[in-house]
Amino acid sequence: MQTYDELFGRAADFRVRYRWLGQPGQRRPQRLFQHIRSDFSYAEFEENGEVGNCFMIYPEFEAEDGSAFPDEHLVPPVGTAGMWINVDKMRDFHRERIKVGVKGFMVSGAVKLAEVEVIEVISLSSV
């Protein structure tokens, strides 16, 4: 599979540090894997009880040198990931919210897969 740089034609919108929350026996998925189509939710929205807190923002898990792991690579339970906003018309919405230190989750439906914290804003800072 192509890297998201190639697929989207731009660098990641932002980078996160993640920690997998998976539990033995969890129905889906039991582990993170490269190019998982998880969504993103904001921790602040959840704390405030806001609805509609599920956004198509996909992670691409990274090695220590910042390169994307190959598809078949086992993704570690903690690390960094570039994040790509999949819906262009939502970029302005997220541009106002994504800042270093913002916390959220990678989710699959109602299941929290990983806790995340924004550590860098990349192409999202561009207009």
VEXKOLFI-565419 format. One line per field, with one value per residue: residue number from 1; x, y, z of N, C-alpha, C, O in turn; residue in three letters. Coordinates in nm, 2 decimals, decimal comma. Example, Ala and Ser with C-alpha at 12.3 -4.5 7.8 and 13.67 -1.06 7.14 Angstrom:
2
nr: (1  2) .
nu: (1,32  1,28) .
nv: (-0,57  -0,22) .
nw: (0,78  0,71) .
cau: (1,23  1,37) .
cav: (-0,45  -0,11) .
caw: (0,78  0,71) .
cu: (1,32  1,29) .
cv: (-0,33  0,00) .
cw: (0,78  0,79) .
ou: (1,42  1,34) .
ov: (-0,33  0,11) .
ow: (0,85  0,80) .
rest: (ALA  SER) .
// end
This chain:
127
nr: (1  2  3  4  5  6  7  8  9  10  11  12  13  14  15  16  17  18  19  20  21  22  23  24  25  26  27  28  29  30  31  32  33  34  35  36  37  38  39  40  41  42  43  44  45  46  47  48  49  50  51  52  53  54  55  56  57  58  59  60  61  62  63  64  65  66  67  68  69  70  71  72  73  74  75  76  77  78  79  80  81  82  83  84  85  86  87  88  89  90  91  92  93  94  95  96  97  98  99  100  101  102  103  104  105  106  107  108  109  110  111  112  113  114  115  116  117  118  119  120  121  122  123  124  125  126  127) .
nu: (0,08  0,04  0,21  0,06  0,15  0,20  -0,05  -0,23  -0,10  0,04  0,21  0,16  -0,12  -0,10  0,10  0,09  0,15  0,09  -0,08  -0,17  -0,48  -0,59  -0,75  -0,72  -0,93  -1,09  -1,33  -1,29  -1,04  -0,80  -0,54  -0,33  -0,27  -0,08  -0,22  -0,48  -0,82  -0,91  -1,10  -1,09  -1,13  -1,20  -1,07  -1,16  -1,41  -1,55  -1,54  -1,71  -1,95  -2,03  -2,19  -2,13  -1,86  -1,66  -1,43  -1,31  -1,00  -0,70  -0,45  -0,10  0,14  0,47  0,82  1,11  1,27  1,09  0,99  0,73  0,60  0,62  0,34  0,31  0,44  0,46  0,28  0,40  0,28  0,31  0,40  0,46  0,25  0,17  -0,10  -0,38  -0,62  -0,91  -1,13  -1,15  -1,31  -1,34  -1,10  -1,06  -1,23  -1,08  -0,84  -0,88  -0,88  -0,68  -0,39  -0,07  -0,05  -0,32  -0,55  -0,68  -0,85  -0,79  -1,04  -1,27  -1,57  -1,76  -1,55  -1,26  -0,94  -0,68  -0,51  -0,43  -0,20  -0,15  0,16  0,28  0,21  0,16  0,11  -0,14  -0,12  -0,08  -0,26) .
nv: (-0,12  0,23  0,50  0,74  1,00  0,98  0,90  1,11  1,32  1,51  1,62  1,48  1,60  1,65  1,53  1,27  1,14  0,82  0,57  0,25  0,11  -0,14  -0,44  -0,78  -1,01  -0,81  -0,71  -0,58  -0,37  -0,62  -0,55  -0,27  -0,18  -0,11  0,15  0,13  0,20  0,38  0,61  0,95  1,11  1,39  1,44  1,64  1,71  1,48  1,49  1,71  1,61  1,64  1,57  1,39  1,35  1,22  1,17  1,15  1,09  0,96  0,74  0,70  0,49  0,53  0,47  0,52  0,70  0,85  0,75  0,58  0,28  -0,03  -0,20  -0,47  -0,47  -0,51  -0,31  -0,11  -0,09  0,17  0,49  0,70  0,87  0,99  1,20  1,21  1,42  1,32  1,43  1,70  1,93  1,96  2,05  2,33  2,33  2,15  2,28  2,50  2,37  2,17  2,16  2,17  1,95  1,89  1,65  1,32  1,04  0,74  0,58  0,31  0,29  0,29  0,20  0,27  0,28  0,38  0,62  0,95  1,22  1,54  1,62  1,77  2,01  1,99  2,00  2,10  2,35  2,51  2,72) .
nw: (0,00  -0,06  0,10  0,32  0,27  -0,01  -0,10  -0,01  -0,11  0,04  0,34  0,67  0,86  1,13  1,41  1,65  1,98  2,08  2,28  2,31  2,40  2,40  2,50  2,62  2,45  2,36  2,12  1,86  1,70  1,80  1,80  1,71  1,37  1,07  0,87  0,96  0,97  1,16  1,35  1,48  1,80  2,01  2,33  2,50  2,39  2,46  2,74  2,78  2,70  2,44  2,13  1,81  1,80  1,63  1,40  1,06  1,06  0,99  1,12  1,06  1,15  1,29  1,26  1,48  1,33  1,20  0,96  0,78  0,91  0,74  0,58  0,68  0,92  1,27  1,48  1,75  2,10  2,20  2,07  1,79  1,55  1,23  1,14  0,93  0,79  0,65  0,52  0,33  0,36  0,63  0,73  0,82  1,04  1,21  1,21  1,38  1,63  1,67  1,83  1,98  2,25  2,27  2,36  2,27  2,11  1,93  1,76  1,71  1,61  1,90  2,05  2,22  2,10  2,13  2,33  2,26  2,21  2,08  1,93  1,74  1,50  1,16  0,83  0,86  0,97  0,76  0,53) .
cau: (0,00  0,11  0,21  -0,04  0,22  0,18  -0,20  -0,29  -0,02  0,09  0,26  0,06  -0,17  -0,04  0,16  0,05  0,21  -0,02  -0,07  -0,27  -0,56  -0,65  -0,76  -0,74  -1,07  -1,16  -1,39  -1,23  -0,94  -0,72  -0,41  -0,32  -0,20  -0,06  -0,33  -0,61  -0,91  -0,97  -1,14  -1,03  -1,22  -1,13  -1,10  -1,24  -1,55  -1,61  -1,56  -1,82  -2,07  -2,07  -2,21  -2,07  -1,72  -1,60  -1,39  -1,23  -0,86  -0,64  -0,31  0,01  0,24  0,60  0,94  1,18  1,33  0,98  0,94  0,61  0,62  0,55  0,20  0,32  0,51  0,38  0,28  0,42  0,17  0,33  0,49  0,41  0,18  0,12  -0,25  -0,43  -0,76  -0,96  -1,24  -1,10  -1,40  -1,33  -0,97  -1,08  -1,28  -0,98  -0,73  -0,91  -0,88  -0,56  -0,28  0,02  -0,10  -0,46  -0,56  -0,79  -0,84  -0,82  -1,16  -1,34  -1,71  -1,75  -1,43  -1,13  -0,83  -0,55  -0,51  -0,33  -0,17  -0,08  0,29  0,33  0,11  0,24  0,05  -0,27  -0,09  -0,09  -0,39) .
cav: (0,00  0,36  0,58  0,85  1,11  0,95  0,89  1,24  1,42  1,61  1,57  1,46  1,72  1,66  1,41  1,24  1,03  0,73  0,46  0,15  0,07  -0,27  -0,54  -0,91  -1,04  -0,70  -0,76  -0,52  -0,48  -0,66  -0,48  -0,17  -0,22  0,01  0,19  0,10  0,31  0,42  0,75  1,04  1,18  1,48  1,41  1,76  1,70  1,37  1,54  1,81  1,54  1,68  1,46  1,41  1,35  1,11  1,23  1,06  1,13  0,83  0,74  0,62  0,47  0,57  0,43  0,63  0,80  0,92  0,69  0,50  0,13  -0,11  -0,26  -0,60  -0,44  -0,51  -0,17  -0,12  -0,04  0,31  0,54  0,82  0,85  1,10  1,19  1,27  1,45  1,25  1,51  1,83  2,04  1,96  2,10  2,45  2,29  2,10  2,38  2,58  2,28  2,09  2,23  2,08  1,92  1,85  1,50  1,26  0,90  0,67  0,50  0,22  0,29  0,34  0,14  0,35  0,20  0,44  0,75  1,03  1,36  1,61  1,67  1,86  2,05  1,99  2,07  2,16  2,49  2,58  2,76) .
caw: (0,00  -0,06  0,23  0,32  0,20  -0,15  -0,12  0,00  -0,18  0,13  0,46  0,77  0,91  1,26  1,47  1,79  2,06  2,11  2,37  2,28  2,51  2,37  2,61  2,57  2,44  2,29  1,99  1,74  1,67  1,91  1,80  1,60  1,25  0,98  0,78  1,02  0,93  1,29  1,35  1,59  1,88  2,10  2,48  2,55  2,35  2,54  2,88  2,78  2,66  2,30  2,03  1,69  1,83  1,56  1,27  0,98  1,07  0,99  1,16  1,00  1,26  1,25  1,33  1,55  1,24  1,14  0,84  0,81  0,92  0,63  0,62  0,75  1,05  1,40  1,54  1,89  2,17  2,22  1,97  1,73  1,43  1,16  1,13  0,80  0,79  0,53  0,46  0,31  0,41  0,78  0,77  0,89  1,18  1,29  1,23  1,50  1,75  1,68  1,89  2,06  2,38  2,26  2,38  2,21  2,10  1,81  1,80  1,61  1,66  2,04  2,12  2,22  2,06  2,18  2,38  2,18  2,24  1,96  1,97  1,64  1,39  1,04  0,72  0,91  1,00  0,63  0,49) .
cu: (0,09  0,11  0,11  0,02  0,18  0,03  -0,26  -0,22  0,03  0,14  0,14  0,01  -0,12  0,02  0,11  0,15  0,09  0,02  -0,19  -0,35  -0,63  -0,65  -0,77  -0,89  -1,15  -1,21  -1,31  -1,15  -0,86  -0,58  -0,42  -0,24  -0,19  -0,18  -0,47  -0,70  -0,99  -1,01  -1,07  -1,15  -1,14  -1,17  -1,19  -1,38  -1,62  -1,64  -1,68  -1,95  -2,12  -2,09  -2,14  -1,92  -1,65  -1,56  -1,29  -1,09  -0,78  -0,49  -0,22  0,12  0,38  0,71  1,01  1,23  1,22  0,92  0,82  0,65  0,56  0,43  0,21  0,39  0,42  0,40  0,30  0,30  0,19  0,42  0,43  0,34  0,15  -0,03  -0,29  -0,58  -0,81  -1,07  -1,19  -1,18  -1,39  -1,19  -0,98  -1,13  -1,17  -0,86  -0,75  -0,89  -0,75  -0,45  -0,19  -0,04  -0,25  -0,46  -0,69  -0,77  -0,85  -0,93  -1,20  -1,48  -1,70  -1,63  -1,31  -1,02  -0,70  -0,58  -0,40  -0,31  -0,10  0,05  0,35  0,22  0,20  0,17  -0,08  -0,24  -0,09  -0,23  -0,42) .
cv: (0,12  0,42  0,68  0,97  1,10  0,96  1,03  1,35  1,54  1,54  1,55  1,60  1,75  1,53  1,40  1,14  0,95  0,62  0,37  0,11  -0,07  -0,36  -0,68  -0,94  -0,93  -0,75  -0,71  -0,40  -0,51  -0,60  -0,37  -0,23  -0,10  0,02  0,14  0,22  0,35  0,57  0,82  1,10  1,27  1,44  1,52  1,75  1,59  1,42  1,64  1,74  1,58  1,56  1,49  1,42  1,23  1,16  1,14  1,12  1,00  0,84  0,66  0,61  0,48  0,50  0,54  0,73  0,88  0,86  0,60  0,35  0,07  -0,17  -0,38  -0,58  -0,45  -0,37  -0,18  -0,05  0,11  0,36  0,67  0,78  0,98  1,09  1,27  1,29  1,40  1,33  1,65  1,94  2,06  2,02  2,23  2,42  2,24  2,20  2,47  2,50  2,21  2,18  2,14  2,07  1,88  1,69  1,45  1,11  0,85  0,58  0,41  0,21  0,35  0,29  0,23  0,26  0,25  0,58  0,83  1,17  1,42  1,66  1,76  1,89  2,06  2,07  2,13  2,31  2,57  2,61  2,70) .
cw: (0,00  0,08  0,21  0,26  0,05  -0,18  -0,12  -0,07  -0,09  0,25  0,56  0,82  1,05  1,31  1,61  1,85  2,10  2,22  2,35  2,40  2,50  2,49  2,55  2,56  2,37  2,15  1,87  1,77  1,80  1,91  1,69  1,49  1,15  0,89  0,83  0,99  1,06  1,27  1,47  1,67  1,98  2,24  2,53  2,52  2,43  2,68  2,88  2,73  2,52  2,21  1,90  1,70  1,76  1,42  1,20  0,97  1,09  1,04  1,07  1,10  1,21  1,33  1,40  1,46  1,17  1,01  0,88  0,81  0,79  0,68  0,71  0,89  1,17  1,46  1,69  1,97  2,21  2,11  1,92  1,60  1,36  1,14  1,01  0,81  0,65  0,46  0,45  0,37  0,56  0,82  0,85  1,03  1,27  1,31  1,35  1,63  1,77  1,72  1,96  2,20  2,38  2,27  2,31  2,20  1,96  1,84  1,68  1,67  1,80  2,12  2,11  2,20  2,13  2,23  2,29  2,24  2,12  2,01  1,86  1,54  1,27  0,93  0,75  0,94  0,88  0,59  0,36) .
ou: (0,20  0,03  0,07  -0,05  0,15  -0,01  -0,34  -0,27  0,05  0,12  0,03  0,08  -0,09  -0,01  0,10  0,22  -0,01  0,14  -0,30  -0,29  -0,71  -0,55  -0,83  -0,97  -1,27  -1,13  -1,28  -1,18  -0,86  -0,51  -0,50  -0,16  -0,27  -0,23  -0,56  -0,65  -1,11  -0,96  -1,00  -1,24  -1,03  -1,29  -1,28  -1,47  -1,74  -1,75  -1,75  -2,05  -2,23  -2,01  -2,10  -1,85  -1,58  -1,65  -1,22  -1,05  -0,79  -0,42  -0,27  0,19  0,41  0,69  0,96  1,24  1,25  0,83  0,81  0,73  0,45  0,41  0,13  0,39  0,31  0,51  0,23  0,23  0,09  0,50  0,35  0,37  0,12  -0,08  -0,25  -0,65  -0,76  -1,09  -1,18  -1,13  -1,45  -1,17  -0,91  -1,08  -1,16  -0,79  -0,65  -0,88  -0,71  -0,40  -0,24  -0,08  -0,30  -0,38  -0,79  -0,70  -0,91  -0,92  -1,17  -1,51  -1,64  -1,61  -1,27  -1,00  -0,61  -0,66  -0,30  -0,40  0,00  0,07  0,45  0,14  0,30  0,17  -0,13  -0,34  -0,10  -0,32  -0,53) .
ov: (0,12  0,39  0,72  1,05  1,19  1,02  1,06  1,46  1,65  1,42  1,60  1,70  1,87  1,43  1,49  1,06  1,00  0,59  0,41  0,09  -0,10  -0,36  -0,70  -0,91  -0,95  -0,81  -0,78  -0,33  -0,43  -0,60  -0,37  -0,31  -0,02  -0,07  0,12  0,33  0,36  0,64  0,76  1,15  1,23  1,42  1,49  1,78  1,61  1,39  1,64  1,81  1,56  1,46  1,60  1,49  1,16  1,20  1,07  1,20  0,94  0,93  0,57  0,71  0,44  0,47  0,66  0,85  0,96  0,91  0,55  0,30  0,12  -0,20  -0,40  -0,68  -0,39  -0,33  -0,26  0,03  0,17  0,29  0,74  0,68  1,08  0,97  1,38  1,20  1,44  1,31  1,72  2,04  2,15  2,04  2,24  2,48  2,29  2,19  2,51  2,56  2,18  2,26  2,03  2,17  1,83  1,62  1,52  1,05  0,92  0,51  0,44  0,13  0,46  0,32  0,27  0,16  0,17  0,65  0,77  1,22  1,37  1,73  1,82  1,79  2,14  2,19  2,22  2,39  2,69  2,53  2,72) .
ow: (0,05  0,16  0,10  0,19  -0,02  -0,28  -0,21  -0,09  -0,14  0,28  0,53  0,82  1,09  1,25  1,69  1,78  2,15  2,23  2,38  2,51  2,58  2,57  2,44  2,65  2,35  2,08  1,78  1,87  1,89  2,02  1,60  1,51  1,16  0,83  0,75  1,00  1,07  1,18  1,55  1,61  2,02  2,27  2,61  2,60  2,47  2,74  2,99  2,73  2,49  2,22  1,88  1,62  1,83  1,34  1,25  0,87  1,19  1,00  1,00  1,13  1,09  1,45  1,38  1,50  1,08  0,96  0,99  0,73  0,74  0,80  0,80  0,96  1,16  1,49  1,76  1,91  2,25  2,06  1,98  1,54  1,43  1,13  0,99  0,84  0,55  0,34  0,56  0,42  0,61  0,94  0,95  1,13  1,38  1,41  1,41  1,74  1,89  1,64  2,01  2,26  2,48  2,21  2,29  2,28  1,88  1,95  1,56  1,76  1,82  2,23  2,00  2,28  2,17  2,17  2,26  2,30  2,08  2,11  1,88  1,50  1,27  0,93  0,68  0,93  0,89  0,62  0,30) .
rest: (MET  GLN  THR  TYR  ASP  GLU  LEU  PHE  GLY  ARG  ALA  ALA  ASP  PHE  ARG  VAL  ARG  TYR  ARG  TRP  LEU  GLY  GLN  PRO  GLY  GLN  ARG  ARG  PRO  GLN  ARG  LEU  PHE  GLN  HIS  ILE  ARG  SER  ASP  PHE  SER  TYR  ALA  GLU  PHE  GLU  GLU  ASN  GLY  GLU  VAL  GLY  ASN  CYS  PHE  MET  ILE  TYR  PRO  GLU  PHE  GLU  ALA  GLU  ASP  GLY  SER  ALA  PHE  PRO  ASP  GLU  HIS  LEU  VAL  PRO  PRO  VAL  GLY  THR  ALA  GLY  MET  TRP  ILE  ASN  VAL  ASP  LYS  MET  ARG  ASP  PHE  HIS  ARG  GLU  ARG  ILE  LYS  VAL  GLY  VAL  LYS  GLY  PHE  MET  VAL  SER  GLY  ALA  VAL  LYS  LEU  ALA  GLU  VAL  GLU  VAL  ILE  GLU  VAL  ILE  SER  LEU  SER  SER  VAL) .
// end
